Amino acid sequence: MIPLRDDNPTTIQPVICIAFIAVNILVFLYQSTLLPQFEQIFVYRYGAIPAVLFGIETLPPEVQVLPTTLSLITSMFLHGGFMHLAGNMLYLWIFGNNIEDVMGHSRFIAFYVLTGIMAAMSHALIDSASVVPMIGASGAISGILGAYLLLYPHAQVLVLIPFGFFTRLMHIRAGWVLGFWFVMQVLSGGMSAGRGGGGVAWFAHIGGFLAGMVLIRFFKYPHIRFFNPPPSQFRRWD
């Protein structure tokens, strides 16, 4: 199930959301110019490594260029490949603009960074001895999805559903789309527990989603209600 767009209008220009997308793309383009051995060093320098965060392991002096805790932030802007980047930016654009809309630009920055940190720590606590760097914006974006679920479960989302060689476009409520997404993260995390996640930090997704559901209450404008359908709820696309 691939979301393409929602019918949820915004009242402000999502400049921070656009800026985050631009920074992620620029960092990825820079990564793409590096030779494989230098890209690996780049990822170890700026990715969040659970064992390093908890002091179980240390990076060589020539690799560690930042305080360890800052890697929780820098790791959000690195990606492991084009599809990793494209999927994250698609979700950020579709759902992030509405979350920026309900809290304003500055609070959206804080919300994004805080949920991203909490997401990374969720994975690190589960696999604290791991020396594999965590990279990607998906933890922070998971926080956006959790907030969106509480605010706009009735919004219509246009999704692409593949059926083998065929695909179908459908309008589905955001509550179903995001609920299905979260269930898949929980199931995947449960199956990967104790034997590695196949390169995916499932518990970062789960932790970020739950963090977004908790923190949205403190970041949204007071007049914004939960479970409030957008004005365009009954409008259909041509």
Residue, then its C-alpha position, 0 to 999 in steps of 0.5 A: m500500500i503506497p500513499l500518493r496524496d491526501d485530501n487534507p488542506t493546509t493553511i500555511q506554507p510547509v517551509i520546514c517540511i520542504a527544507f527537511i526534504a531538501v536537506n535529505i536530498l542534498v545529503f544523499l547526493y553528497q553521499s552518492t559522490l563518495l567512493p564506497q570506502f569513504e561513504q562507509i566512513f561517512v555513515y559511521r561518523y554521522g550515523a547513530i550506533p547503539a553500542v557507541l551511544f551506550g559506551i559499549e564500543t568506541l569509534p576510532p579518533e579519526v572517525q569520531v568527529l562529533p559528540t556521540t549524542l549528536s549522531l542521534i540528530t545527524s543520522m536522521f539526514l542520511h539514507g542507505g539508498f535511493m528507495h530508502l530516501a524516496g519512500n521516506m520523503l514521500y511519507l514526509w511530504i504527504f503527512g508532514n505538511n499537515i503536522e507542521d500546519v497544526m503547530g507552526h514552523s518552530r515547534f515542528i522542528a522541535f517535534y521532528v527532532l525529538t520524535g526522531i531521537m526517541a525513535a532512535m533510542s527505542h531501537a538502541l535500547i532493544d539492541s544496545a550491543s549493535v555496532v550497525p549505524m542507524i540512518g534515515a528519517s523514518g523514525a522522525i517520520s513515524g512520529i509524524l504518522g502517529a500524530y496524524l493518526l490522532l488528528y486526521p483519521h478520517a482524511q482520505v488518502l489516495v493509495l496505490i495497491p499492487f496486485g502482482f502484475f496489476t495495480r489499483l488506485m483507491h481512496i482509503r481513510a488515513g486511520w486505516v492506512l496508518g493503522f495498517w502501517f503500524v501493525m506491519q511495523v509491530l509484526s516485522g519487529g516481532m519477527s526480527a527480534g533476537r535475530g536482526g532486523g534485516g537492515v531495518a530498525w523496526f523498533a525505531h518506527i514503533g517508538g517514533f510512532l508512539a512518541g508522536m502520539v504522545l507528544i502531539r498533545f503538547f505541540k499542537y495549537p490548543h484549538i486543534r482537536f483530535f479526531n477532527p476530520p478535515p473540511s474536505q472530507f467529503r470532496r472526491w478527486d476527479 
